[in-house]
Amino acid sequence: MLVRYFAAARAAAGTDAETLTLPRPTTRGEIQALLIDAHPHPVPGQPPLAQVLTRSSYLLDGVACPDPDTTIPDEAVLDVLPPFSGG
């Protein structure tokens, strides 16, 4: 599956996107935990990714995914959208 990071999430992760191989059906909450484990140290000058992920909204294949118990298919795209202001 593909995880795409936007704005502050991109800065905190230090990347625009990453690909995860899911060994079994996995929930959005489990993926969030995997991402936190994969990025335990903050990028210099950025908040920890764990902090950003807990405040973020998620889109699953372009549709809002607010429930952390939602099962994510292996071929899915999960967008991480941190809170932002303006437009």
C-alpha positions in Angstrom: 0.0 0.0 0.0 1.1 3.6 -0.6 1.1 6.2 2.2 1.3 9.8 1.0 2.2 12.6 3.4 1.2 16.2 3.0 2.4 19.5 4.6 3.6 19.0 8.2 3.2 15.3 7.9 5.7 15.3 4.9 8.1 17.4 7.0 7.8 15.2 10.0 8.2 11.9 8.0 11.1 13.3 6.0 9.5 12.0 2.8 6.6 12.5 0.4 5.5 8.9 0.4 6.4 5.4 1.3 5.2 1.9 0.4 4.2 -0.6 3.0 3.7 -4.3 2.4 0.9 -5.5 4.6 1.2 -9.2 5.6 -2.5 -9.4 6.5 -5.6 -7.2 6.6 -4.6 -4.2 8.6 -6.6 -1.4 10.1 -5.8 2.3 9.7 -4.9 2.4 13.4 -2.4 -0.4 13.0 -0.9 1.3 10.0 -0.6 4.5 12.1 1.3 2.5 14.7 3.6 0.9 12.0 4.4 4.4 10.8 5.2 5.7 14.3 7.5 2.7 14.8 9.2 3.2 11.4 9.9 6.9 12.2 10.9 6.9 15.9 13.2 9.9 15.7 12.0 13.3 14.6 13.5 15.0 11.6 15.6 17.9 12.9 13.5 21.0 13.5 10.2 19.0 13.1 7.7 17.6 15.6 7.7 13.8 15.9 5.7 12.0 13.3 3.7 10.4 16.1 2.5 13.8 17.2 1.5 14.8 13.7 -0.3 11.5 13.0 -2.5 11.8 16.0 -3.8 15.2 14.8 -4.1 14.3 11.2 -7.0 13.4 9.0 -6.8 10.4 6.6 -8.1 9.7 3.1 -8.4 6.1 1.9 -8.4 6.1 -1.9 -9.6 9.7 -1.8 -12.4 9.2 0.7 -12.4 10.4 4.3 -11.3 7.6 6.7 -11.9 8.8 10.2 -12.3 5.4 11.8 -9.1 3.8 13.0 -10.7 0.4 12.8 -11.2 0.6 9.0 -9.5 -2.3 7.2 -7.0 -1.0 4.6 -6.5 -3.2 1.5 -2.9 -3.9 0.4 -3.4 -2.0 -2.9 -4.8 1.1 -1.2 -3.5 4.7 -1.1 -3.7 6.3 2.3 -3.2 10.1 2.4 -2.1 11.8 5.7 -3.4 15.3 6.0 -2.3 17.3 9.0 -4.5 20.2 10.2 -3.8 23.4 8.3 -5.3 26.9 8.0 -5.9 29.2 5.2 -7.6 28.4 1.9 
